[in-house]
Amino acid sequence: MTTTSRQTGFTLVELMVALLIGSIVVLGAGYLFFTTFQTFQKVDELSRKQEAVIFAAHTLSSSIRKGKEDYELKCKKLDDQCRCTLIDENNDGQPVVTFSRSFDEGSSKEDCQEIELIDDDNIISLPLEENGKDIMFKVTNRPRVLNEYLSDEDD
C-alpha cells in the first residue's frame, strides 16, 4: 500500500494576491480616515466661525436695540491671518469675541485694517467669510418700527 502525502498550505501566488488585497483595504481605510479628519477640521472651523457670528450678532443687536453703540472692531496682522477682536468700550476695552480673518497668500498688512463695524443704517459688518469678506446684517429698533407700523394702520 502506497501512501502519498500532499503538502497543504498557500502557494506564492495566493500569498501575493492576499497581500495585494490586504494592502488595498489598508490604503482605503487610511484614505477614509484622512478625508474624515479633514472634514472634521473644516466642520470645526466653520462651527467656531458660526459661534463667533452668533455671539457677536446677539451682543451687537442687543446693544443697538438699547440705543448704544459701545463696540469697536480692532484687527491685527499675525502671519498669514488677521486676528480681529470685538471690544466693549464701556468695560475698559474688554474683548467680547475674537476671530481670525483668512486671506489668500500674498496679502499685505493693509488687508488687515480697522473696519467700520456699524454704519449709519445700523448694518453690522463682521469679516468672517473666506478672504476676509464681510457677513452683513441689519439691526432694527423694534419699538420704533412697531410704532411706525401701528401709526400707519391708524391713518
LUMTI-465586 format. One record per residue: residue number from 1; residue in one letter; x, y, z of N, C-alpha, C in turn. Coordinates in nm, 2 decimals, always signed. Example, Ala and Ser with C-alpha at 12.3 -4.5 7.8 and 13.67 -1.06 7.14 Angstrom:
! LUMTI-465586
resi,resn,n_px,n_py,n_pz,ca_px,ca_py,ca_pz,c_px,c_py,c_pz
1,a,+1.32,-0.57,+0.78,+1.23,-0.45,+0.78,+1.32,-0.33,+0.78
2,s,+1.28,-0.22,+0.71,+1.37,-0.11,+0.71,+1.29,+0.00,+0.79
***
This chain:
! LUMTI-465586
resi,resn,n_px,n_py,n_pz,ca_px,ca_py,ca_pz,c_px,c_py,c_pz
1,m,+0.08,-0.11,+0.00,+0.00,+0.00,+0.00,+0.09,+0.12,+0.00
2,t,+0.06,+0.20,-0.09,+0.14,+0.32,-0.10,+0.06,+0.44,-0.05
3,t,+0.13,+0.52,+0.02,+0.06,+0.64,+0.07,+0.13,+0.76,+0.00
4,t,+0.05,+0.85,-0.04,+0.11,+0.97,-0.10,+0.07,+1.09,+0.00
5,s,+0.17,+1.16,+0.04,+0.14,+1.27,+0.13,+0.14,+1.40,+0.05
6,r,+0.04,+1.48,+0.07,+0.03,+1.61,+0.00,+0.06,+1.71,+0.10
7,q,+0.14,+1.81,+0.06,+0.16,+1.92,+0.15,+0.05,+2.02,+0.13
8,t,+0.00,+2.07,+0.24,-0.11,+2.17,+0.23,-0.05,+2.30,+0.27
9,g,-0.11,+2.41,+0.22,-0.06,+2.55,+0.25,-0.09,+2.64,+0.13
10,f,-0.04,+2.75,+0.14,-0.06,+2.85,+0.04,+0.05,+2.86,-0.06
11,t,+0.02,+2.88,-0.18,+0.13,+2.90,-0.28,+0.17,+3.04,-0.28
12,l,+0.28,+3.07,-0.34,+0.33,+3.20,-0.35,+0.24,+3.30,-0.42
13,v,+0.17,+3.25,-0.52,+0.07,+3.33,-0.59,-0.04,+3.37,-0.50
14,e,-0.09,+3.28,-0.43,-0.20,+3.30,-0.33,-0.16,+3.40,-0.23
15,l,-0.04,+3.39,-0.18,+0.01,+3.49,-0.08,+0.02,+3.63,-0.14
16,m,+0.07,+3.64,-0.26,+0.08,+3.77,-0.32,-0.05,+3.83,-0.35
17,v,-0.15,+3.75,-0.39,-0.29,+3.81,-0.41,-0.35,+3.85,-0.27
18,a,-0.33,+3.78,-0.17,-0.38,+3.81,-0.04,-0.31,+3.94,+0.01
19,l,-0.18,+3.95,-0.01,-0.11,+4.07,+0.03,-0.16,+4.19,-0.05
20,l,-0.18,+4.18,-0.18,-0.24,+4.29,-0.26,-0.37,+4.33,-0.21
21,i,-0.46,+4.24,-0.19,-0.60,+4.27,-0.14,-0.59,+4.34,+0.00
22,g,-0.50,+4.29,+0.09,-0.49,+4.35,+0.22,-0.43,+4.49,+0.21
23,s,-0.34,+4.51,+0.12,-0.28,+4.65,+0.10,-0.39,+4.74,+0.05
24,i,-0.47,+4.70,-0.04,-0.58,+4.78,-0.09,-0.68,+4.82,+0.02
25,v,-0.71,+4.72,+0.10,-0.80,+4.75,+0.22,-0.74,+4.85,+0.31
26,v,-0.62,+4.83,+0.35,-0.55,+4.92,+0.44,-0.54,+5.06,+0.38
27,l,-0.50,+5.07,+0.26,-0.49,+5.20,+0.19,-0.63,+5.27,+0.19
28,g,-0.73,+5.20,+0.16,-0.87,+5.25,+0.15,-0.91,+5.30,+0.29
29,a,-0.88,+5.22,+0.39,-0.91,+5.27,+0.53,-0.83,+5.39,+0.57
30,g,-0.71,+5.40,+0.53,-0.63,+5.52,+0.56,-0.68,+5.64,+0.49
31,y,-0.72,+5.62,+0.36,-0.78,+5.74,+0.29,-0.91,+5.78,+0.35
32,l,-0.99,+5.69,+0.39,-1.12,+5.72,+0.46,-1.09,+5.80,+0.59
33,f,-0.99,+5.75,+0.67,-0.96,+5.82,+0.79,-0.91,+5.96,+0.76
34,f,-0.82,+5.98,+0.66,-0.77,+6.11,+0.62,-0.88,+6.20,+0.58
35,t,-0.97,+6.16,+0.49,-1.07,+6.25,+0.45,-1.17,+6.28,+0.56
36,t,-1.20,+6.19,+0.65,-1.28,+6.21,+0.77,-1.22,+6.31,+0.86
37,f,-1.09,+6.31,+0.88,-1.02,+6.40,+0.96,-1.02,+6.54,+0.90
38,q,-1.00,+6.55,+0.77,-1.01,+6.68,+0.70,-1.15,+6.74,+0.72
39,t,-1.25,+6.66,+0.70,-1.39,+6.71,+0.71,-1.42,+6.75,+0.85
40,f,-1.37,+6.68,+0.95,-1.38,+6.72,+1.09,-1.32,+6.86,+1.12
41,q,-1.20,+6.88,+1.06,-1.13,+7.01,+1.08,-1.21,+7.12,+1.02
42,k,-1.26,+7.10,+0.90,-1.34,+7.20,+0.83,-1.47,+7.23,+0.91
43,v,-1.54,+7.13,+0.95,-1.66,+7.15,+1.03,-1.63,+7.22,+1.16
44,d,-1.52,+7.19,+1.22,-1.49,+7.25,+1.35,-1.46,+7.40,+1.32
45,e,-1.39,+7.43,+1.21,-1.36,+7.57,+1.18,-1.49,+7.65,+1.15
46,l,-1.57,+7.59,+1.07,-1.70,+7.66,+1.04,-1.79,+7.67,+1.16
47,s,-1.79,+7.58,+1.25,-1.87,+7.59,+1.37,-1.82,+7.70,+1.47
48,r,-1.68,+7.71,+1.47,-1.63,+7.82,+1.55,-1.66,+7.96,+1.49
49,k,-1.66,+7.97,+1.36,-1.70,+8.10,+1.30,-1.85,+8.12,+1.32
50,q,-1.93,+8.02,+1.31,-2.07,+8.04,+1.33,-2.10,+8.08,+1.48
51,e,-2.03,+8.02,+1.57,-2.04,+8.05,+1.71,-2.00,+8.20,+1.73
52,a,-1.89,+8.25,+1.67,-1.85,+8.38,+1.68,-1.95,+8.48,+1.63
53,v,-2.01,+8.44,+1.51,-2.11,+8.53,+1.45,-2.23,+8.54,+1.53
54,i,-2.28,+8.43,+1.58,-2.40,+8.43,+1.67,-2.38,+8.51,+1.79
55,f,-2.27,+8.49,+1.86,-2.24,+8.56,+1.98,-2.23,+8.71,+1.95
56,a,-2.15,+8.75,+1.85,-2.13,+8.89,+1.82,-2.26,+8.95,+1.77
57,a,-2.33,+8.88,+1.69,-2.46,+8.94,+1.64,-2.56,+8.96,+1.76
58,h,-2.56,+8.87,+1.85,-2.65,+8.88,+1.96,-2.61,+9.00,+2.05
59,t,-2.48,+9.01,+2.08,-2.43,+9.12,+2.16,-2.45,+9.25,+2.09
60,l,-2.41,+9.26,+1.97,-2.43,+9.39,+1.90,-2.57,+9.43,+1.88
61,s,-2.66,+9.33,+1.84,-2.80,+9.36,+1.82,-2.86,+9.41,+1.95
62,s,-2.83,+9.35,+2.06,-2.89,+9.39,+2.19,-2.85,+9.53,+2.22
63,s,-2.72,+9.56,+2.20,-2.67,+9.70,+2.23,-2.74,+9.80,+2.14
64,i,-2.75,+9.77,+2.01,-2.81,+9.87,+1.92,-2.96,+9.89,+1.95
65,r,-3.03,+9.78,+1.99,-3.17,+9.80,+2.02,-3.19,+9.88,+2.15
66,k,-3.09,+9.88,+2.23,-3.09,+9.97,+2.35,-3.05,+10.11,+2.32
67,g,-3.01,+10.14,+2.20,-2.97,+10.27,+2.16,-2.82,+10.30,+2.19
68,k,-2.74,+10.20,+2.21,-2.60,+10.22,+2.24,-2.52,+10.16,+2.13
69,e,-2.40,+10.22,+2.10,-2.31,+10.17,+2.01,-2.17,+10.17,+2.07
70,d,-2.15,+10.07,+2.16,-2.04,+10.07,+2.25,-1.93,+9.97,+2.21
71,y,-1.93,+9.93,+2.09,-1.84,+9.83,+2.05,-1.75,+9.87,+1.93
72,e,-1.63,+9.82,+1.93,-1.54,+9.86,+1.82,-1.47,+9.73,+1.78
73,l,-1.43,+9.72,+1.65,-1.36,+9.60,+1.60,-1.22,+9.64,+1.57
74,k,-1.13,+9.57,+1.64,-0.98,+9.60,+1.62,-0.92,+9.48,+1.56
75,c,-0.84,+9.50,+1.45,-0.77,+9.39,+1.38,-0.62,+9.40,+1.38
76,k,-0.55,+9.29,+1.39,-0.40,+9.29,+1.39,-0.35,+9.18,+1.30
77,k,-0.25,+9.20,+1.22,-0.20,+9.10,+1.13,-0.10,+9.01,+1.20
78,l,-0.13,+8.88,+1.19,-0.04,+8.78,+1.25,-0.02,+8.67,+1.14
79,d,+0.11,+8.66,+1.10,+0.15,+8.56,+1.00,+0.06,+8.58,+0.88
80,d,-0.02,+8.47,+0.84,-0.10,+8.48,+0.72,-0.25,+8.51,+0.75
81,q,-0.27,+8.55,+0.88,-0.41,+8.58,+0.91,-0.42,+8.71,+0.98
82,c,-0.54,+8.76,+0.99,-0.57,+8.88,+1.06,-0.66,+8.85,+1.18
83,r,-0.61,+8.88,+1.30,-0.69,+8.85,+1.42,-0.77,+8.97,+1.46
84,c,-0.90,+8.96,+1.46,-0.99,+9.07,+1.49,-1.06,+9.04,+1.62
85,t,-1.08,+9.15,+1.70,-1.14,+9.13,+1.83,-1.25,+9.24,+1.85
86,l,-1.36,+9.20,+1.89,-1.47,+9.29,+1.92,-1.45,+9.34,+2.06
87,i,-1.44,+9.47,+2.07,-1.40,+9.53,+2.20,-1.53,+9.60,+2.26
88,d,-1.55,+9.58,+2.39,-1.66,+9.66,+2.46,-1.59,+9.78,+2.52
89,e,-1.63,+9.90,+2.46,-1.57,+10.02,+2.50,-1.62,+10.07,+2.64
90,n,-1.73,+10.02,+2.68,-1.79,+10.06,+2.82,-1.72,+9.99,+2.93
91,n,-1.66,+9.87,+2.91,-1.59,+9.79,+3.01,-1.44,+9.80,+2.99
92,d,-1.39,+9.92,+2.98,-1.24,+9.93,+2.98,-1.18,+9.86,+2.86
93,g,-1.25,+9.85,+2.75,-1.19,+9.78,+2.63,-1.18,+9.63,+2.64
94,q,-1.27,+9.57,+2.72,-1.27,+9.42,+2.74,-1.30,+9.36,+2.61
95,p,-1.23,+9.25,+2.57,-1.27,+9.18,+2.45,-1.40,+9.10,+2.47
96,v,-1.48,+9.10,+2.37,-1.61,+9.02,+2.37,-1.59,+8.89,+2.30
97,v,-1.54,+8.90,+2.17,-1.52,+8.78,+2.09,-1.40,+8.81,+2.00
98,t,-1.32,+8.71,+1.98,-1.20,+8.72,+1.89,-1.21,+8.61,+1.78
99,f,-1.18,+8.65,+1.66,-1.18,+8.55,+1.55,-1.07,+8.59,+1.45
100,s,-1.04,+8.49,+1.36,-0.94,+8.51,+1.26,-1.00,+8.53,+1.12
101,r,-0.95,+8.63,+1.05,-0.98,+8.65,+0.91,-0.87,+8.59,+0.83
102,s,-0.91,+8.50,+0.73,-0.81,+8.44,+0.65,-0.80,+8.51,+0.52
103,f,-0.68,+8.51,+0.46,-0.66,+8.58,+0.33,-0.59,+8.48,+0.24
104,d,-0.59,+8.51,+0.11,-0.51,+8.44,+0.01,-0.36,+8.47,+0.04
105,e,-0.27,+8.39,-0.01,-0.13,+8.41,+0.01,-0.09,+8.54,-0.06
106,g,+0.00,+8.61,+0.00,+0.05,+8.74,-0.06,-0.03,+8.86,-0.01
107,s,-0.12,+8.84,+0.09,-0.19,+8.95,+0.15,-0.10,+9.04,+0.23
108,s,-0.13,+9.17,+0.23,-0.04,+9.26,+0.30,-0.10,+9.31,+0.43
109,k,-0.03,+9.39,+0.50,-0.08,+9.44,+0.63,-0.20,+9.53,+0.61
110,e,-0.21,+9.60,+0.49,-0.32,+9.68,+0.46,-0.45,+9.60,+0.45
111,d,-0.44,+9.47,+0.43,-0.56,+9.39,+0.42,-0.62,+9.37,+0.56
112,c,-0.55,+9.41,+0.66,-0.59,+9.39,+0.80,-0.61,+9.52,+0.87
113,q,-0.69,+9.61,+0.81,-0.71,+9.74,+0.86,-0.83,+9.74,+0.95
114,e,-0.84,+9.85,+1.03,-0.96,+9.87,+1.11,-1.09,+9.87,+1.02
115,i,-1.19,+9.81,+1.07,-1.31,+9.80,+0.99,-1.43,+9.88,+1.06
116,e,-1.51,+9.95,+0.99,-1.62,+10.01,+1.05,-1.72,+9.90,+1.08
117,l,-1.75,+9.89,+1.20,-1.84,+9.78,+1.25,-1.99,+9.80,+1.22
118,i,-2.03,+9.92,+1.25,-2.18,+9.95,+1.23,-2.18,+10.08,+1.15
119,d,-2.26,+10.08,+1.04,-2.28,+10.20,+0.96,-2.40,+10.28,+1.01
120,d,-2.43,+10.39,+0.94,-2.54,+10.48,+0.98,-2.68,+10.41,+0.97
121,d,-2.69,+10.31,+0.89,-2.82,+10.24,+0.87,-2.83,+10.12,+0.96
122,n,-2.74,+10.11,+1.06,-2.74,+10.00,+1.16,-2.72,+9.87,+1.09
123,i,-2.63,+9.87,+0.98,-2.59,+9.75,+0.92,-2.46,+9.71,+0.98
124,i,-2.45,+9.59,+1.03,-2.33,+9.54,+1.10,-2.25,+9.46,+1.00
125,s,-2.12,+9.48,+1.00,-2.03,+9.40,+0.91,-1.93,+9.33,+0.99
126,l,-1.93,+9.20,+0.98,-1.83,+9.11,+1.05,-1.75,+9.04,+0.95
127,p,-1.62,+9.06,+0.94,-1.54,+9.00,+0.83,-1.50,+8.85,+0.86
128,l,-1.60,+8.77,+0.85,-1.58,+8.63,+0.89,-1.58,+8.53,+0.77
129,e,-1.61,+8.58,+0.65,-1.61,+8.49,+0.53,-1.47,+8.47,+0.48
130,e,-1.46,+8.38,+0.39,-1.33,+8.35,+0.33,-1.27,+8.48,+0.27
131,n,-1.14,+8.49,+0.28,-1.06,+8.60,+0.24,-1.10,+8.73,+0.30
132,g,-1.16,+8.73,+0.42,-1.19,+8.85,+0.49,-1.32,+8.92,+0.45
133,k,-1.40,+8.85,+0.36,-1.53,+8.92,+0.32,-1.62,+8.93,+0.44
134,d,-1.71,+9.03,+0.43,-1.80,+9.06,+0.54,-1.93,+8.97,+0.54
135,i,-1.97,+8.94,+0.66,-2.11,+8.89,+0.68,-2.18,+9.01,+0.73
136,m,-2.29,+9.05,+0.66,-2.36,+9.18,+0.69,-2.50,+9.15,+0.73
137,f,-2.55,+9.22,+0.83,-2.69,+9.21,+0.87,-2.74,+9.34,+0.93
138,k,-2.86,+9.36,+0.92,-2.92,+9.49,+0.97,-2.99,+9.46,+1.10
139,v,-2.98,+9.56,+1.19,-3.04,+9.55,+1.32,-3.15,+9.66,+1.32
140,t,-3.27,+9.62,+1.36,-3.38,+9.71,+1.36,-3.42,+9.74,+1.50
141,n,-3.45,+9.87,+1.53,-3.51,+9.91,+1.66,-3.65,+9.87,+1.66
142,r,-3.69,+9.76,+1.72,-3.82,+9.70,+1.71,-3.93,+9.80,+1.76
143,p,-3.92,+9.86,+1.88,-4.02,+9.95,+1.92,-4.05,+10.06,+1.82
144,r,-3.95,+10.12,+1.76,-3.97,+10.23,+1.66,-4.04,+10.17,+1.54
145,v,-4.00,+10.06,+1.49,-4.07,+10.00,+1.37,-4.21,+9.97,+1.40
146,l,-4.24,+9.91,+1.52,-4.37,+9.87,+1.56,-4.46,+10.00,+1.57
147,n,-4.40,+10.10,+1.63,-4.48,+10.23,+1.64,-4.51,+10.29,+1.51
148,e,-4.42,+10.28,+1.41,-4.44,+10.33,+1.28,-4.55,+10.25,+1.21
149,y,-4.54,+10.12,+1.23,-4.64,+10.03,+1.17,-4.78,+10.06,+1.22
150,l,-4.79,+10.07,+1.35,-4.92,+10.10,+1.42,-4.97,+10.23,+1.38
151,s,-4.88,+10.33,+1.37,-4.93,+10.47,+1.33,-4.98,+10.47,+1.18
152,d,-4.92,+10.38,+1.10,-4.96,+10.37,+0.96,-5.10,+10.31,+0.95
153,e,-5.13,+10.21,+1.04,-5.26,+10.14,+1.04,-5.37,+10.24,+1.09
154,d,-5.34,+10.33,+1.18,-5.44,+10.43,+1.23,-5.48,+10.53,+1.12
155,d,-5.39,+10.55,+1.02,-5.43,+10.65,+0.92,-5.53,+10.60,+0.82
***
